[in-house]
Amino acid sequence: MGNIILGVAQVLDILLGAYKWIIIIRALISWVNPDPYNPIVQFLVKVTEPVLKPLRKLVPTWRMGFDLSPLIAILVLIFLEYALIGNLREWGLSMKYRVQ
């Protein structure tokens, strides 16, 4: 059972890491006024907007139109990596090496 939990932790770690990079790429692309009909841009918007839109409602746009929602989303993902994945790994290791 410990190996399964460790596997789930590893998959979640990879997914959260990939999602952080997707948010970073979307933020960087937004600086150059991308073509909204480009399939890559559409994919980035579809994947990140469900997370960024609620954050934009909580945190208003900073002076001169600077959007802090990608930064906040990345910080939340880093927190999840440490809190959730770290605990899952500890739990999986404790189950794997438990003396019976």
Contacts in CASP RR format, 6 or more apart in sequence:
PFRMAT RR
TARGET T0000
AUTHOR 0000-0000-0000
METHOD contacts of the structure
MODEL  1
MGNIILGVAQVLDILLGAYKWIIIIRALISWVNPDPYNPIVQFLVKVTEP
VLKPLRKLVPTWRMGFDLSPLIAILVLIFLEYALIGNLREWGLSMKYRVQ
1 92 0 8 1.000
1 95 0 8 1.000
2 91 0 8 1.000
2 92 0 8 1.000
2 93 0 8 1.000
2 95 0 8 1.000
2 96 0 8 1.000
3 92 0 8 1.000
3 96 0 8 1.000
5 88 0 8 1.000
5 91 0 8 1.000
5 92 0 8 1.000
5 95 0 8 1.000
6 88 0 8 1.000
6 89 0 8 1.000
6 92 0 8 1.000
6 93 0 8 1.000
6 96 0 8 1.000
8 88 0 8 1.000
9 85 0 8 1.000
9 86 0 8 1.000
9 88 0 8 1.000
9 89 0 8 1.000
9 92 0 8 1.000
12 84 0 8 1.000
12 85 0 8 1.000
12 88 0 8 1.000
13 81 0 8 1.000
13 85 0 8 1.000
16 77 0 8 1.000
16 80 0 8 1.000
16 81 0 8 1.000
16 85 0 8 1.000
17 77 0 8 1.000
17 81 0 8 1.000
19 47 0 8 1.000
19 77 0 8 1.000
20 74 0 8 1.000
20 77 0 8 1.000
20 78 0 8 1.000
22 44 0 8 1.000
22 47 0 8 1.000
22 48 0 8 1.000
23 48 0 8 1.000
23 51 0 8 1.000
23 52 0 8 1.000
23 70 0 8 1.000
23 73 0 8 1.000
23 74 0 8 1.000
23 77 0 8 1.000
24 70 0 8 1.000
24 74 0 8 1.000
25 44 0 8 1.000
26 44 0 8 1.000
26 45 0 8 1.000
26 48 0 8 1.000
26 52 0 8 1.000
26 70 0 8 1.000
27 67 0 8 1.000
27 70 0 8 1.000
29 41 0 8 1.000
29 44 0 8 1.000
30 67 0 8 1.000
34 41 0 8 1.000
35 41 0 8 1.000
36 42 0 8 1.000
36 45 0 8 1.000
48 70 0 8 1.000
48 73 0 8 1.000
51 73 0 8 1.000
52 69 0 8 1.000
52 70 0 8 1.000
52 73 0 8 1.000
55 69 0 8 1.000
55 72 0 8 1.000
55 73 0 8 1.000
56 67 0 8 1.000
56 69 0 8 1.000
59 68 0 8 1.000
59 69 0 8 1.000
59 72 0 8 1.000
61 67 0 8 1.000
61 68 0 8 1.000
62 68 0 8 1.000
END
